Amino acid sequence: MTIDSVKRFMSEMLAAIMTCQTFLIIILLYLWISEKNKGEKPLLNQQNDLVHQTKSSELKRDVAAEKSYRKPHSNTNFKDQPIKSSSQNPLDAIANANLETDPEKRRMLYNAIAEEWAKVDPQACFDWVMSLNSPRDKSSALVKTILAVVRNDNIDLAVALIEKTPRGEFKDDAVVFAFRGIAHSDLNRAIDLAKYLSGEGAIRSVAADLAFVFSQQSRFDEMAEFWEKMPDGSFKEKFGASLVHNLCKDSPMLALNWVLDNSEYYAIDDSLKRIAGEFVKKDPAAAIESADLIDDLKIRNNYIQKLGLVWGREDPGSSGRWLIDKIGDDGYFRNKTIGDGIIAEWVQWDHEKAFTALETIQNPTDQTQAQLAAIQALSSFDPAAAATKLLPLLSPDSVDSQRAIAGVASNWLQRDPLAASQWIGLLDVGPLKDASIGSLVSNILSKDKNYEMAGSWAAQISSAEKRAATLAIIQNQKLANSP
């Protein structure tokens, strides 16, 4: 047998094998398709024409839907299918809805029935709703019923139905969802409904809605009169907080005046922080001038400080440039309260730019004070960098320098006690090291309660007076914590 004949034989064998494989695949595919379609009948449309059957066939779903009331509810548009016939045949719609086994879908059907039925016979609809067994079904259908009555401008009936609702969660829900609609038609009737509220969440919601209506309609005289007549309690507290929130958006100055006139009802710091935030966004110059309205020095300083923090955070570049100009005009100390806040945020934004800008302050004392404020802010997130910038600025006998190094040491000890204590140990003996050791001892006493270690550090204080005072503090704490 020649090589050519062997090649020809092998080629013929390979072709035969491929043919058999192809035939086998066709047989297996036929068997699989037959098994898949086994037992299925062809799908016919309403004219008995054969319909191509696919999983996505819309007609297949329509034909299947005729066999069961529940099947159409599974499509994705279920909740958008109102029961249009419920106003004419509400009992039939209710009977059909009761067949639904899925609680969520049944609740949607009840809501659709309530919306339609309440338009033509709200009293009968209300009676049916109150007969529902499920609290969730009852609550949601009740809200739909009351809202439908409000939308028909039948405020008297809406209020009457709310009054007939049992006190508690159901009445709370009815008041909450109907309040704003009733308030736009008859504010006094809406306000009177607030007396029925019992839940904290409902009180908060209605108080916020009432504040929104007053501020949006600019009914400030009525608002003040209503406030005076309102009894002290949870509703007044929540109404006041919401009122400030709404007033801030439109008129921060009005919000500030309101809080100052009624300060006994407010957490003053939180309120001023909110007002400062909105005021600075609208008009930083006017916000700063508004501080003159505050007579109490402590409250005024807190407000100014918050203005600085918010303005520095919102626009560090512009606020920083404004501050440098003000320091040039008036000096650092007259602008310290707002300046410390601006500098703190400026350093957070870009401390290198901040320090470069502060070097342009002409007066050496003002420049040093501003730089120390920046270093203190820097030490809250990068104490090692703050320590490096701090040392060249310090004067050992300066109280401000001692306070600054103690602050940096304290912040560093909070983040990395080992690195901070090593840095303190390398400082030159003197007032600056003494101030830093004071921070270290405080840290040891609060964190570790290691009185021996605290005492060994206190012994390194060079000032005899400060050393004795620090050792006395350690001893007193040790005695107080002894069993």
N, C-alpha and C positions, 0 to 999 in steps of 0.2 A: 504494500500500500504506500503510495507516494505521499509526500508532505501536502501537496495540493488537495488530494482526495480526503486526507484527514481534516484539513481546514474546512472543506466543503461540508463534510459530515457533521462537524461540530457546529457549524453555522446553522444547518438545518435543525439540529437538535435544540439549539437555543431558541429558534423561531417557534418550534412546536411548544416548548415550555412556556413562552410568553403568551401564546394563544390560549393555552389551558388556564393560565392565571387570569387572563382577561375574562374568559368564560365563567370561571368560578366567582369572580367579583360581581359579575352581572347577576348570577343566580342568587348570591347572598343579598345583594341590594334589593332584588325583587321580593325575596322572602321578608326582609325587614319592613318594606313598604306595606306588604300585605298584612303583616302582623299589626302594624300601627293603625291601619284603617279597619281592622277587624271589629265588627259589631257596630260601626257607625253607619247611620242612615244618611242619605243625601239631604241637604238642607233646601227647603222650598220656600219661596217667598209667598206673599198673599195671593199671587196669581198661579201658584203651583208650578212656577218655573224653577228649574234646577239652578241653584246658586253656588258659585265657587266658594268653598268653605275655607276660611283662614282665621287665624287667631284675632286678626285686627278688623274682621268684617263688622261694619256698623250694623248691617242688616241682620247678621246673626244675633247680635245683642238685642235688636228690636224684637225679633221673633221670640227669643228666649224670655224677654221681659213680659210677654203676654201670658206666660205660664205662671208667673209668681209676682206678687206685688212688691216683694222685697228686693228682687234683683236689680231694678233700676237704681236703687239707692246706693249701689256700690260704685257708680261712676264718679269721676273726679269733680263733676259740677253739682254734686248732691246738694250742698248747702245753698246753692244759688237757685234752687227750684222752689219757689213759693207755691203754696196750695191756694191757687186762685179761686177755687170753688168753695173755699171754707166760709166765705161770707154768706153764700146762699145755702150751703149744705154743711154747716159746721159739725153736726153730729156724725155725718158720714166721714168727713175728714178726720175727726177724732177717732172713729172706729178703725179706720185704715192705719192711722198713726199708732194705735195701740198694738197693731200686729207686728210692728217693727221690734226686733229683738235686740238690735244694737242700741245701747243707751244714748250714745252721742247722736246718732241719726234720729232717734225718736225725739230727743230734745229739740233738734233742729225743726222737725215737723211741728211740734207743739208751738215753737216760736213763730213759725210761718202762719199757723192757724190763728194764734193770738193777734198777730199784726193785722190780718185781714178781718177777723171777726170783730175786733175792737172798733173798727171804723164804722160798723153799722149797728152794733148792739154791745157797747162797752160794758154795761152792767152784767149782762148774761155771760160775756166772755170772762169778766172778773170773777164771777161766781164759779165758773168752771175751773179757772186757774187755781183758785183757792182750794179746790177739791182734789188737786193732784197730790199723789202720795210722796213722790220723790222731792226732797227739799231743793235739789238743784233744778229739776224741771220747773217747780213752782216759782223759784226765784227768777229764772231767766224769762219764763213766759209772763210773769207779772211785770217785769221791766218793759217787755215789748208792748204789753197792754197799756201801761201808763204812758209810755212814749207816744204811742199811736193817738191817744186822747189829747196829749199836749200838742202834737203836730196839727191836730184838728182845731186848735185854739179854744178848746173847751177846758179852760183852766179851773173853773169851779168844779167840774166833774173830776178832773185829775186830782185836785186837792181832796175831794170827798172820798175818792177811792183810796188814796194814801192814808187818810184818817181811819178808814175801815180796816186797813191792813193790820194784822196783829203786831204789836210792838216787838222789836228785836231785829234779827238779821233781815227778814223780809221787808219790813218797813224801812230799815236803813238802806237797802238796795234800791227801793222805789224812790226814796228821797234823793239819793246820790245821783241817780241817772236822770231824774226829771228836773233837778234843781235849776240847772242853767237855763233850760227852756222856759220854765215858769218864771224865773227871775227876769228874763228879757221882756216878758209880758206884764208881770206884776211883781216888782221887787219885794214889796212888803209881804205879799202872800208867801213868796219863797222864803223870806227870812223867818216867817212864823213857823215854817216846816222844820226849821233847825231844832226846835224844842223836842221833836220826836226822836232825835238821834240818840243811840246808846253806845255803839261801837266806836273805838278810837279811830279806826281807819275811816269810817264814814264821817266822823266829825272833822277829821283832817281834810278829807276830800271836799266836803261842802264848804268848809271855811276857806279853802283855796279858791273854789269857784266863786264864792261871794266876793272875796278880795279882787278877783279878776274882773268881775262885773263892775264893781265900784271904780277901779282904776281905768278900765277900758272906756267907760262912759264918762269919766272925769266928774263923778258926782261926789266931790270932796266934802261939800257942806253936809250932805246927807250921811256920808261916811263918818264924819266926826260926830254927828248927832247920834248915829247908831252906836258908835263906839262908847259914847258916854252912857247910854242906856243899857248897854250889854252887861249882864252880871259877870263877875269874875268867875273864872273856871276854865275848863279844858278848851271849850269852843273859842272863847275870847283869846286865849293864848295862841291857839293855832291860826285863828283869823289874823291876829296881829303879825305873826311871823310871815304868813302868806302875803299880807298886805305890803310889808316891806319888800318882799321879793318882787312883787309886781310893780310897785312904785319905782324901784331901782332901775328897772328896764327903761322906763319912760322919763322919769325925772329924779335922778339921785338927790338933788337938792331938796325936793319935796320929801323924799324918804328920810333924809337926814333930819329935817325939821320935825317930821312926825315922830321919829325915834326920840329926839331930844325932848319933845313935849310930853311923851308918854314913857319915859325911860324906866319907870317903876315896873313896867310890864315886859321888859325886854332883857335878854342876856346881852348887855350893851356891847361887849367885845365882839361877839359873833355878828351882831347887826352892823356895827361899824365896819367890820371886815368886808361884809357883803357890799355895803354902800361904797366903800373905798374902791373895791374892785370895779364896780360899774362906772363910778365917777371918773376914775383915771382913764378908762378906755374912751370915754366921751370927750373929756376936756381936762387934762392934767392941771393946767393953770387954775381953772375954776375950782377944781377939787382941793388944791392946796389953800386957796383963799377961803374955802368953806370952813376950814378948821377954826377960823376966827369966831364962828357961831357958837363954839363949845366953850362954856365958861369954866367948867371943871378942868384944872390943869392936867391932872392925871389922865382923864378921859381924852382931852385934846392931844396929849402926847402920844397916847396909844393909837389914836386915829391917824395922826401924822405919820407915825412909824409904819402903820399898815399901808398908807398911801405910797410911802417909799418902797416898801417891799413889792407891792403890786405893780407899780410903775416900773421898777427895776426889772421885774420878771417879764412884763409885757413888752418893754422897749428899753433894754439896758443901754443901748448906744445913746439915744436921745436923752434919757433921764440922767445918764452919766455926764454928758456935756452940759446939761442944765445945772447940775450940781457944782461942777467945777466953776462955772460962771458965777453962781451964787456964793461959793466960798471966796472967790476973788472979790466980790462986792461986800460981803458981810462977815467973812471969816468962817472958820469951820464950826466953832461952838454954837453959833446962832442957827446953823443948819444941821447940827449933829443928829437930831431926832429923825428927820427924813433922810439925812445923808447916810446914816448907818444902814438903813434898809436898802437904799439904792445901791450902795457899795457891796452889800452882801450878795445881791442878785447879780450885779455886774461881774463880780469875781467868779461866781458860779458859771456865768456865760463864757467868759474868756479872761482869766486872771492876768495873763501877760499884757493884754490890751489895757486892762484896768490899771495895772501898776504903771504902765508907760504913760497913760493919760494923767494919773495922779502926780507924776513927776513934773507936770507943767504948772502946778500950783506955785505961785510966786513966793508967797509968805512961807518961810521954812517951818514955823511952828504949825501952821495949818496943814502944810504938806505932810509933816510927820504924823499928825493926828489922823489924817485921812488914810495914810499908809498903814498905821496900826489897826485901824478899823478893817482895812482890807485883809491884813494878815490874820486877824482873828477869824474873819469869815473863811479864809483859805484853810485855816487849821481844822475846820469842821470836816473837810473831805480830803485834804492832803497836808497833814501836820508836818511832815518832814520838809516839804517845800516851804511851808510857812516859817518853820524854825530857821531855815537858811536865810530867808529874806528878813527875818526879825532881828537877828543879832547885830547887824551893822547899824540899826536904827536906835539901839538901846543906850540909855544912860543909867548907870548903876544906881544913882541916887534919886532917880525920877520915880515918883509913885506910879505914873502912867506906864513907865517901862516895866516896873515890877508887876503891875496888874496884867500887862500884855503877855509877859513871859509865863505867868501863872496860868493864864487862859489857854495859851498854846499848849503848855505842858498837860493841862487837864484834858483837852481834846485828844491829844496824842495818847495819853494813858488809857482813854476810853477805847481807842482803836487798836493800839499795839503797846501794851504795858512794858514788855521787855525792851523794845527799841527806845521807848520814851525814857525809861529809867536809865538806860545806858547813856543817852544823850544828857540827861540831868547830871549823871555822875561825872561827866567830862567838863561840865561848866566850871568857870573860874570861881573860886571861893569869894563870896560876897553877897550883897543884897539880892541880886538876880537869881543866884543859885538857891538862896534861902526861900525866895518866893516859889520857885519850882519844886523844892522839896516839900513845901506846904501842900501843893497840889498832889504830890506823890503820896504823902502820908494820908491825906483824905481818901485817895483812891484805895490804898491798902486797907484802911479801916472799913470802908463801905463794901469792898469786894471780897477781901480775903479774911478779914477779922484776925489778921496775924499781928498781934500786938508787939511781939519781939522784933519782927522785921520793921514795923513802923517806928519803934523806938530807936533802932540802929540808924535809920535814916534821919530821924529827928535830931539825933546826937551830932549830926554833921552840920547843923545850922550854925552859922558863924555868930549871929546876933544872940547874946546871952538871954536877952529878954524874950525874943521870939522862940528860942529853943526851949526855955522853961515853960512858956505858954503852950507850945505844941506837945511837950511831954505830959503836961497836966491834962490836956485833952485826951491823950492816949490812955492815961491811967484812969480817968473818969469813965471812959467807954468800957475799959476792961472790967472795972468794978460793976458797972451797970449790967453787963452781960454775963457776969459770973453766976453760977448756980447757987 
